[in-house]
């Protein structure tokens, strides 16, 4: 088994080969899993040995290791003071390792634990309220920092994020909104129940804050969270791979990089003679892509003229499609999730670009409502998608019936190139959708009534 020492940690690969033995001055561990890695600063791994069993080892290294370790210890104290259950420390570095710039803590590991979900929203609001009541803020609110044991207990982890700070009720609600924004739009919990639980934990009156205040803060948090995620989609990080080579740049989701690599070898071969063309347009061509074990769709964004190429300098439609597909999937809005993006040419003189995405087999909404009617299941999905777009502050720009596909028993939204963060076009989106049916068509009145019942703009 490969041995890794303290001096190897700063240069350890982002995804090191597992398992390996980590040998420190005051302990050794068999590392079986990398949970989080901030190169040059922090490493969190799953370990196992015959004496301690399974555990989570958090290592701090580099010039700020003492500060980072101290913050984690203060966070553990914060959890204790607020009576928030957390993973106990079962061992930690016992010698002065300033020369090696290293400190570590070993935490107990709960077997069979899963991440919190929307069913735990009220209890999560209570946990956050208790932390705020006792003078602590949480600077890294995501569901991965709350584990649920098989018995149903919620465990708060990552004490690094707990900072001593007295927050006003409004400041605390902003953190609560960040927490609630972690849930996908279709599974957002009841805001009233979460607000009541939070205020009760802070020992504040339930009538102190209106739900509308929390709703506004939640909308802001959702926009900020999705924007941050999309920035990550254009740089090398845990979730995405980015490379630049002769004449092209490519971006892909890390978990599908092996599949994307097969397409990336020569994307043009899927558009040549014998291609299964699904849509042939002047500015874009869509084809089916069959790879071993994968049925996908590729969209090529063509360059039709010098003027067209010049416009692509300022608006890269393929990149927008890549990011918008990821945005919808991130928010829980059903769509054909993209695997990756290839851009050719130089930054200032772009060539054709390619987006590879999931293939959705099924009928579009125009075909499904050709008789003039819409079934209740499809209607429910349609309203949910439009509701999610409006709650996310998004405008589609081309919300026609052919851009909805019924696949695998669920309605999906496609052709996402023109999606924008804007509320001003949402009414126009709905009017564009209703215009797909004649005024006397039962589907039109049924959809409008359902949208009106949901309180959506444009209905």
Buried (B, 14 or more C-beta within 10 A) or exposed (E): EEEBBBEBBBEBEEEBEBBBBBEBBEBEBBBEEBEEBBEEBBBBBBBBEEEBEBBBBBBBBBEEBBEBBEBBBBBBEBBEBBEBBBBEBBBBBEEEBEEBBBBBBBBBBBEEBEEBBBEBBBBBBBBBBBBBBBBBBBBEBBBEBBBBBEEEEBBBBBBBBBBEEEBEBEEBBBBBBBBBBBBBBBEBBEBEEBBBBBBBBBEBEEEEBEBEBBBEBBBBBBBEBBEEBBEBBBEEEEEBBBEEEEEBBBBBBBEBBEBBEBBBEEBEEBBEEEBEEEEEEEEBBBBBBEEEEBEBBBBBBBBEEEEEBEBBEEEBBBBBBBBBBBBBBBBBBBBBBBBBBBBBBEEEEBBBBBBBBBBBEBBBBBEBBEEEEBEEEBBEBBBBBBBBBBBBBBBBBBBBBEBBBBBEEBBBBBBBBBBBEEBEBBBBBBEBBBEBBEEEBEBBEBBBEBBEEEEBBBB
